[in-house]
Amino acid sequence: MTTVALPVKGEERYVSSEARIISDARRRGMGIALVLISLLMLFPFGVDVSRHDQTTFFLSTGTSVNISPLTFGVRGVSIGLAIACAALGVILFATGRFGRVFVIFSIGIAMFLWSFLAWAARGQTLNLVGVIGVTLISAIPIIFGSLSGVMCERAGVINIAIEGQFLIGAFLAAMVASASNDLWLGLFVGALGGGILGALLAFLSIRYSADQIIVGVVIVAFATGLTNYLTLTLLAPYQNTLNAGYVFGNWAIPLLDKIPIIGPDVFDQNIFVYMAIVLLVAIQTGLFRTRWGLRVRAVGEHPEAAETVGIKVLRVRYRNVILGGVIAGIGGASFTIGSIGEFSAGMTAGLGFVALAAMIFGRWRPYGGLVAALLFGFANSLQSTLAVLNVPINSNFLTMAPYVITIAVVSGLVGRVRAPAYDGKPYRPQ
């Protein structure tokens, strides 16, 4: 990723080829942050730990290739990582024209996480494969939600309604799958429910030029109230027939599920993991390698110019918003028939909004959203991991982690990013 320096009011800003703008102040702040966390790694995780404390990380589970567990001294590793992290912080702070700002910062954060996990598991063993598995499962709904947002916003429509589409998809999937004893039918109806809310969003925001954010919030409120009411009046009295807890089983892909470390977690999963992978590749390829994607991006960036070359702007917007709703409905179904089976009121817990943050973090790109979703998923998996290790950290603080990261992302901590130029703006054909 190349960068160029542009003078802005007396300071230099670094504009990457991905349209992420990094100010000098933010770059220096990230450098200071790395130095501060290196102090945490040096003392509580390093110097204050006994020389004899060791941690063992398991790197393979149930694969044909067995990797020996990794055992190391916590103190020495943490001190070494602390020194390296501090050096990266100094580089960020002092080297004004170094382009790989986020690469350096990410490496420093990875060092901190390794040191933290080593400290948390000192004297114990930690199954890294299990941590990866929980991270992936936690990230799946967020991946679907971020893909839904990408589909809508690349065409110029803000989809705040993802949370409501999640709820409707989860509710309908659980109810229909239980009533019909057909998981595939439940998945189809859950996706259809999300698509219907997508069509409602498209109709109000495109046909009547209603404020897209307000419409999205109203749809979320409607879906929340409706599912809460139907849960009390319909699912609760008929729990065994309408909310029985049916779940898709795992399907192992031969040979691929034997890959060390990632094989059991990625290639021995249920249908939702595979659907997320396929949709990620398909949407990334479609948006940036096909004529369809070029048309969609043209509509989101400059609809007047798109119309002059014969593109039906409103048709593209309707189609993308409805497809985005369908994808969000599938993500909602993953909460129930892809995970715990039963629907409960408010079970999506605001992850639709987290998915929007993941989309912004990923710069409106599917693969970027994947990285953000995995980050949020790891923050969620950290809670259960530390609970098993009996780490003396209040569980409430760990529960807040994904939402704290969300606030950091939307507040601009990761750098200023540019949305599609006509994102959220109504358009009337000329």
C-alpha positions in Angstrom: 0.0 0.0 0.0 1.7 3.2 -1.2 1.4 6.6 0.5 1.8 10.1 -0.5 2.2 13.2 1.7 -0.2 16.1 1.2 0.1 19.4 3.0 -3.0 20.2 5.1 -3.0 23.4 7.2 0.6 23.2 8.0 0.9 19.5 8.7 1.4 16.4 6.6 -1.3 13.8 6.2 -0.6 10.5 4.7 -3.1 9.3 2.1 -2.9 5.6 1.3 -4.0 4.1 -2.0 -7.0 2.6 0.1 -8.2 6.2 0.9 -7.3 6.0 4.6 -6.0 9.3 5.9 -3.5 9.2 8.8 -2.6 12.5 10.4 0.8 13.1 12.1 -1.0 13.4 15.4 -2.7 10.1 15.1 0.5 8.4 14.0 2.3 9.8 17.0 -0.5 8.8 19.2 -0.3 5.2 18.0 3.4 5.2 18.6 2.8 6.4 22.2 0.2 3.7 22.7 2.6 1.0 21.7 5.2 2.3 24.1 2.6 2.4 26.9 1.5 -1.2 26.3 5.1 -2.3 26.1 5.5 -1.0 29.7 2.5 -3.2 30.7 4.2 -6.2 28.9 7.5 -5.4 30.6 6.4 -5.2 34.2 3.1 -7.0 35.1 3.6 -9.6 32.3 7.4 -9.8 32.5 9.5 -8.6 35.4 6.8 -9.3 38.0 6.4 -12.9 36.9 8.5 -15.6 38.5 11.5 -16.9 36.4 10.1 -20.4 36.7 6.6 -19.7 35.4 6.0 -21.3 32.0 3.1 -21.5 29.6 2.2 -24.2 27.1 0.2 -23.5 23.9 -1.4 -26.4 22.1 -1.2 -25.9 18.4 -3.0 -29.0 17.0 -6.2 -30.9 17.8 -7.5 -33.9 15.9 -5.4 -33.5 12.8 -3.3 -36.0 11.0 -0.2 -33.8 11.4 0.6 -33.5 15.1 2.5 -30.3 16.2 4.3 -30.5 19.5 3.0 -28.1 22.2 4.9 -24.9 22.5 6.3 -24.4 26.0 8.2 -21.3 27.0 9.1 -19.1 29.9 6.6 -16.3 30.4 9.0 -13.7 31.8 11.7 -13.9 29.1 9.2 -13.9 26.2 7.2 -11.0 27.7 10.4 -8.9 28.2 11.6 -9.6 24.7 8.2 -8.8 23.2 8.0 -5.6 25.3 11.4 -4.4 24.0 10.3 -5.1 20.4 6.9 -3.4 20.9 8.6 -0.3 22.4 10.9 -0.1 19.4 7.9 -0.2 17.0 6.3 2.6 19.0 9.4 4.7 18.7 9.5 4.1 14.9 5.9 5.2 14.6 6.5 8.3 16.7 9.7 9.5 15.3 9.7 8.4 11.6 7.3 10.8 10.0 7.4 9.4 6.5 7.2 5.7 7.2 4.2 4.4 5.2 3.2 1.1 6.9 1.6 2.7 9.9 -1.1 0.2 10.5 1.1 -2.8 9.7 3.5 -1.7 12.5 0.7 -1.0 14.9 -1.0 -4.3 14.2 2.3 -6.2 14.8 2.7 -4.4 18.1 -0.9 -5.3 19.2 -0.2 -8.9 18.2 2.9 -8.9 20.4 0.8 -7.6 23.3 -1.9 -10.2 22.8 0.7 -13.0 22.8 2.3 -11.7 26.0 -1.1 -11.3 27.6 -2.2 -14.8 26.8 1.1 -16.2 28.0 0.7 -14.3 31.3 -2.9 -15.3 31.7 -2.1 -19.0 31.1 1.1 -19.1 33.2 1.5 -22.4 34.9 -1.4 -23.8 32.8 -2.0 -24.9 29.2 -3.9 -22.9 26.5 -5.4 -24.5 23.4 -4.8 -21.9 20.7 -6.9 -24.0 18.3 -9.9 -23.6 20.6 -9.3 -19.9 20.8 -9.2 -19.7 17.0 -12.4 -21.8 16.8 -14.4 -19.6 19.2 -13.1 -16.5 17.4 -14.3 -17.7 14.0 -17.8 -18.7 15.3 -18.2 -15.4 17.1 -17.2 -13.5 13.9 -19.6 -15.3 11.5 -22.7 -13.1 12.2 -20.5 -10.0 12.0 -19.1 -11.1 8.7 -22.7 -11.5 7.3 -23.6 -8.1 8.7 -20.6 -6.3 7.3 -21.2 -7.9 3.8 -24.8 -6.7 4.0 -23.6 -3.2 4.8 -21.0 -3.3 1.9 -23.7 -4.3 -0.6 -26.0 -1.5 0.5 -23.5 1.3 1.0 -21.5 0.6 -2.2 -24.7 1.4 -4.0 -25.3 4.6 -1.9 -27.8 3.4 0.8 -26.9 3.3 4.5 -28.2 0.2 6.1 -28.6 0.9 9.8 -31.3 -1.8 9.9 -28.9 -4.8 10.1 -29.7 -5.4 13.7 -33.4 -5.6 12.9 -32.7 -7.9 10.0 -30.6 -10.1 12.3 -33.5 -10.4 14.8 -36.1 -11.2 12.1 -33.8 -13.8 10.5 -33.0 -15.4 13.8 -36.7 -15.6 14.9 -38.1 -16.9 11.6 -35.3 -19.4 11.1 -35.8 -20.9 14.6 -39.6 -21.0 14.4 -39.9 -22.4 10.9 -37.1 -24.9 11.3 -38.8 -26.2 14.5 -42.3 -26.2 13.1 -41.4 -28.0 9.9 -38.4 -30.0 11.2 -36.6 -28.6 8.1 -33.4 -26.6 8.7 -33.1 -25.6 5.1 -36.6 -24.2 5.0 -35.8 -22.3 8.2 -32.7 -20.8 6.6 -34.6 -19.8 3.5 -37.4 -18.1 5.5 -34.9 -16.4 7.7 -33.1 -15.0 4.6 -36.5 -14.0 3.2 -37.4 -12.1 6.3 -34.2 -10.1 6.1 -34.9 -9.5 2.4 -38.4 -8.1 3.2 -37.0 -5.6 5.7 -34.3 -4.7 3.1 -37.1 -4.1 0.6 -38.9 -1.9 3.1 -35.7 0.1 3.7 -35.2 0.4 -0.1 -38.8 1.5 -0.7 -38.9 4.2 1.9 -35.4 5.6 1.4 -35.3 5.3 -2.4 -38.9 5.8 -3.5 -39.7 8.5 -0.9 -36.2 9.8 -0.2 -36.7 9.3 3.5 -33.7 9.8 5.8 -32.0 6.5 5.6 -30.6 6.5 9.1 -34.0 7.3 10.6 -35.7 4.6 8.5 -33.0 2.1 9.6 -33.5 3.0 13.3 -37.3 2.6 13.0 -36.9 -0.8 11.3 -34.6 -1.9 14.2 -37.2 -0.7 16.7 -40.0 -2.4 14.9 -38.1 -5.7 14.6 -37.1 -5.6 18.3 -40.6 -5.0 19.5 -42.2 -7.5 17.1 -39.8 -10.4 18.0 -40.1 -9.6 21.7 -43.9 -9.7 21.5 -44.0 -12.9 19.4 -41.5 -14.6 21.7 -43.7 -14.1 24.7 -47.0 -14.9 23.0 -46.0 -17.5 20.5 -42.7 -19.2 21.2 -42.9 -19.4 25.0 -46.2 -21.3 25.1 -45.2 -23.7 22.4 -41.5 -24.1 23.2 -41.2 -27.7 22.1 -42.9 -27.2 18.7 -41.9 -23.7 17.6 -38.6 -23.2 19.4 -37.2 -26.7 19.7 -33.5 -25.8 19.2 -32.7 -27.5 15.9 -29.1 -26.8 14.7 -27.1 -27.6 11.5 -24.4 -30.1 12.2 -20.8 -29.8 11.1 -19.6 -31.0 7.7 -16.0 -31.8 7.5 -14.2 -31.2 4.2 -11.9 -34.2 3.5 -8.2 -33.5 3.7 -8.7 -29.8 4.4 -10.0 -30.5 7.9 -6.6 -32.2 8.6 -4.6 -29.0 8.1 -2.8 -28.2 11.3 -4.1 -25.4 13.5 -6.8 -24.0 11.2 -8.1 -27.2 9.7 -10.6 -28.3 12.4 -11.7 -24.7 12.9 -12.3 -23.7 9.3 -13.1 -26.9 7.4 -15.1 -28.8 10.0 -17.9 -26.4 10.5 -21.6 -25.9 9.7 -23.1 -24.5 6.6 -22.9 -20.9 7.8 -19.1 -20.8 7.9 -18.9 -22.1 4.4 -21.6 -19.7 3.2 -19.6 -16.8 4.7 -16.5 -17.9 2.9 -18.2 -18.2 -0.4 -20.0 -14.9 0.0 -16.8 -13.1 1.0 -15.0 -14.3 -2.1 -18.0 -13.8 -4.4 -18.7 -10.2 -3.3 -15.1 -9.1 -3.2 -14.6 -10.5 -6.7 -17.9 -9.2 -8.0 -17.4 -5.7 -6.7 -13.8 -5.2 -7.9 -13.4 -7.6 -10.8 -16.7 -7.5 -12.8 -18.8 -5.2 -14.8 -21.6 -5.6 -12.2 -19.3 -4.4 -9.5 -18.1 -1.4 -11.5 -21.8 -0.4 -12.1 -22.6 -0.7 -8.4 -19.6 1.4 -7.3 -20.4 4.0 -10.0 -23.9 4.3 -8.5 -22.5 4.8 -5.0 -19.8 7.3 -6.2 -21.5 9.4 -8.9 -25.0 8.3 -9.8 -25.4 11.2 -12.4 -22.4 10.0 -14.3 -23.7 6.4 -14.0 -27.0 7.4 -15.4 -25.5 9.1 -18.4 -23.9 5.8 -19.5 -27.2 3.9 -19.3 -27.0 2.5 -15.8 -30.4 2.2 -14.0 -29.4 3.8 -10.8 -32.6 3.2 -8.8 -32.8 -0.4 -10.0 -29.2 -1.0 -8.8 -30.0 0.5 -5.5 -33.1 -1.5 -5.0 -31.4 -4.8 -5.9 -28.4 -4.2 -3.7 -30.4 -3.2 -0.6 -32.7 -6.2 -0.9 -29.7 -8.6 -1.4 -28.1 -6.9 1.6 -31.2 -7.7 3.6 -31.1 -11.3 2.5 -27.5 -11.6 3.6 -28.3 -10.0 6.9 -31.2 -12.5 7.3 -28.8 -15.4 6.8 -26.6 -13.8 9.5 -29.5 -13.7 11.8 -30.3 -17.4 11.1 -26.8 -18.2 12.2 -27.6 -17.1 15.7 -30.2 -19.8 16.1 -30.1 -22.7 13.7 -26.4 -22.2 13.2 -25.5 -21.9 16.9 -27.7 -22.5 19.9 -31.0 -23.4 18.1 -33.4 -21.5 20.3 -34.5 -17.9 19.8 -34.5 -15.6 22.8 -35.5 -11.9 22.9 -32.6 -9.5 22.1 -30.2 -12.4 21.4 -28.3 -10.4 18.7 -27.1 -8.1 21.5 -26.3 -5.1 19.2 -24.0 -7.1 16.9 -25.8 -5.5 13.9 -24.2 -2.2 14.9 -20.9 -3.9 15.5 -21.1 -5.2 11.9 -21.5 -1.7 10.7 -18.3 -0.7 12.6 -16.6 -3.7 11.0 -17.6 -2.5 7.6 -16.2 1.0 8.3 -13.0 -0.5 9.8 -12.7 -2.6 6.6 -13.1 0.5 4.4 -16.3 -0.8 2.7 -14.4 -3.9 1.4 -15.5 -7.5 2.1 -12.0 -8.7 3.0 -11.4 -5.6 5.2 -14.7 -6.4 7.0 -13.4 -10.0 7.5 -10.3 -8.7 9.4 -12.5 -6.5 11.6 -15.0 -9.2 12.2 -12.2 -11.6 13.4 -10.9 -8.8 15.7 -14.3 -8.5 17.3 -14.7 -12.2 17.4 -11.4 -12.5 19.2 -12.4 -9.9 21.7 -15.5 -12.0 22.4 -13.6 -15.3 22.6 -11.2 -13.7 25.1 -14.0 -13.6 27.6 -14.6 -17.3 27.7 -10.8 -18.1 27.4 -9.9 -16.0 30.5 -12.8 -17.4 32.4 -11.5 -20.9 31.9 -8.0 -19.8 33.0 -9.4 -18.1 36.1 -7.8 -14.8 35.3 -8.6 -12.2 38.0 -10.3 -9.8 35.6 -13.9 -8.9 36.1 -16.0 -10.6 33.5 -18.1 -7.4 32.9 -15.0 -5.7 31.6 -14.4 -8.6 29.2 -18.0 -8.5 28.0 -17.5 -4.8 27.1 -14.5 -5.5 24.9 -16.3 -5.9 21.5 -18.3 -2.7 22.1 -15.3 -0.7 23.3 -13.6 -1.7 20.1 -16.7 -0.6 18.1 -16.6 2.9 19.8 -12.9 3.2 19.0 -13.5 2.3 15.3 -16.4 4.7 14.7 -14.7 7.5 16.6 -11.9 7.5 14.1 -9.1 5.8 16.1 -8.1 3.6 13.1 -7.8 6.6 10.8 -10.2 8.7 8.7 -11.8 6.7 5.9 -13.8 7.8 3.0 -17.2 6.3 2.4 -18.7 6.1 -1.1 -19.4 9.7 -2.2 -23.2 9.3 -2.5 -23.6 7.1 0.6 -26.8 8.1 2.3 -27.8 10.7 -0.2 -31.2 10.4 -2.1 -31.1 10.5 -5.9 -33.7 11.5 -8.3 -33.3 10.4 -12.0 -32.7 13.4 -14.3 
